Amino acid sequence: MVGQLRSVVLDCPNPPELASFYEKLLGAERLAGADDNWVVVVANGTRLAFQLSPEYQPPTFPDPHGSQQVHLDVLVEDIEEAEPKALALGARLVQKDTDDTFRVYADPVGHTFCLVWLS
């Protein structure tokens, strides 16, 4: 082993704003020391960081010629309860027709994530 994963970092145009979205989506807590360039939240022991990228361009999904860059899977108990909450926070549904175990969304700046449930 070389090391341990410390954080997953997402580029974005406004780190504090995107961190707020994920705080509410995941029930995360913001760590002290945040500024307009770098914010870290912790959800269930996992660090998710947001770094300023003034030239940020969101991924295009679905696009077989484009890249998602990265996506997160968020486990939920009831998709019918979780989906309206995610949408109210600013998520956008991008693919509902899957195998009935997940749906694909975009966060407010276009990163894709899935709400996943156990059947």
N, C-alpha and C positions, 0 to 999 in steps of 0.2 A: 504494500500500500504506500502511496506517495503522500496522500493527505485526505482530508475529509471535506465534504461539501459544506461551505459556510452559508452561502446565499444564492438565490436565483435573482438576477438583476434584469430589469426591464428598462429599456430606453423609452423616453417619453418627452413631450414638450413642456410638461408642468408636473414635476414630481410630487409636490404636496397634494395637488388635486387628484392625481391618479391613486396615490396612497390612500386618500380618503375613501375612494370607491372600494378598494380592496379591504380596507378596515371594516367597512360595513358588510361587504359580501362574505368575508371569512370570519368576522368577529375577531379581527386581529387587533393588536396593540402597537402603537407607534413608539419606537425607541427614541430616547432623548438624543439631542444633537442634530436633528434634522435642519436642513436649510432649503433654499430654493433649488439647489443643485443635486441634493442627495437625501432621500428619505428611506428609512428601513421600518418595516412592520414585521411582527412575529405572530404567526397563527399556528397553534398547536405545536410549538417548538420549531417551526420552519421559518427562516428569515426570507422575506421577499423585499427586495430593494428596488428603488426607482431612481434612475439617474437622468439628469438633464441631457437632452439631445435636441438642440435647437433646430436641426435639419431633419428631425424624425419623419420618416415616411412609413405609414402603417402597411402591414402585409395585406395582400389581396386574397380573400378566401371566399368561396373555393376558386382556385385558379391552378390548373394542373401545371402551368409553366412558372408559377410563383412559389415562394416559400412562406410558410407560416412563421418562420424564424424560431419561434418557441410557442408552446401552448401549455396551459395548466389544466389539470383535471380536478374538479371540485366535487367531492362526494356529498350527495344530498339524500335525505330519507324519502322525500316525496317531491317528485318533479313538478307536479301540479301546484304545490305550495311554494316551492323554491323559485320557479320561473317568474311569476309576477313580481316577486321581491327583487330579483336580479334586474329585471327590466325597469322597475321603478328607480333603481339606483343609477341607471344610465346604460345598462348593457343592451345589446342589440342581437336578436336571434338571427343567425345566418344559415343554420341548417337544422331543420326539425326531423326530416325523414332520415333516420339512421336505423340501427338494429333494435330500437326500443330499450337501450340501456344508457344512452347519452344523447344530448343535444349540444350543438355548437353555437357559441355566442361570441360577440366581440365586446371588449371593454370600451370605455368612452373614447380611447384613442386608437382602437382597431386591433389590439392584440387579441388573438382568439383564445377561448377557454371553453371547456366542456363542463356541463353539469352532468354528473354520472350518478346513476342509482343502481342498486342491486335488485334484480328481479326475483 
